[in-house]
Amino acid sequence: METEILYSRNDLNGVAWAEITLNRPDKGNALTMPMLQQLASIAAEIASERTIRAVVIRARGKFFCTGGDIEAWGALSPHDMGRDWILRGIDAFDRLAALPQPVIAALSGHTLGGGLELAMAADLRIAVRPAKLGSPEVTLGMIAGWMGVRRLAEIVGVARARHMTLLGTAITAEQALDWGLITALAEDAADLERQLGAWLERLCANGPAAMADR
């Protein structure tokens, strides 16, 4: 059985960069407890490997990530939900956000709920034009539990964060670009790869200490 998180080290002009790929396309790349644990473990490994200059988070399939898998948390008690689900997700995303290397989220499809929280842990976000981004937790009677509301408000401002979290409706990638939720828009998958490659070339040529102090 193929792992649900793929991790690889790659070389660009003699400089290393890392790629993390969500690999659960048949489930919309919905996150499970083992996936959160693996994300935290990979982030810890990357943090200790200073030869890596940049990190890309991406996904297989038509979705980037549809959030936390309801089958993973639906039967948890409130205590277990907080201890085993929410805190572990916060830990994994905080580790990614704290990496000394710049992190790019390459959004090749819809990015919703916990998937948006994951994307917001990155420093740079690029999305294909057909992608939609949203925080629909309110429609399920929930809140974004992995620090997503705070990060969203920091990125797009309080008023727009309230718009997304209170209405629970997704916005287009074009609107996300206008709001600053993503930093670049790709016309299609090929354009995403082109822009991503250009970013990686730039990041791998930059001074690592200067980027770590961002």
C-alpha positions, 0 to 999 in steps of 0.5 A: 500500500502506498503511503498517504504522504510522499516525501522526497529530496530533490536537486536543483543546480546542486542545491537540495529542496524538499517535496511533500505530497499528499497522496490520498486522491480518492479521498480528496486528500483528506487528512488522517491522524497518521498523516498529521503525525507524518507531516510533523515528523517530516517537518522535524526532519527538514528543520534539522537538515540545513542543506535543504533550501526550500520546501514544496507542499502539493497533492495528487489528484483534483483536490489539494486537500478537503480538510480533516477526514470526518471518519478520523474524528467523527467518533472522538469524544470532546476530550479526545478530539482536543488532545488527539486531533486538534493539538496534533494538527496544530503541532504539525502545522506549526512545525511547517510554519516554523521551518527555517526554509521557505515553504511553497503550497502548490494548490492544484485543486480545491483547498478547503477547511483543514486543507486551507489551514495547511496551505496557510502554514506555507510562506508562499501559495500558488493556485490554479485558476479553477481552484476554490479556497474556503473555510466551510467548518461553520456549515458543519457546526464547527470551527477551524481548529488548527489555528486557521482563523488566526492565520486567515485574519493575519493574511487577508485581514479580519473583515475578510476572514469573517466573511469566509468563516461566517458564511462558509462559502468558498472563494475563487482563486482569482478572488484569493489572489486579490485578497492576498490569500494566494501570492500567484495564480496559474492558468493550469497545471502546466503553468503552475509547474512553470511558475513553481520551477521559477520560484524554486530557482530563485529560492535555491539561489538565495542566501539560506540564512537571510531566508531563515530570518524572514 
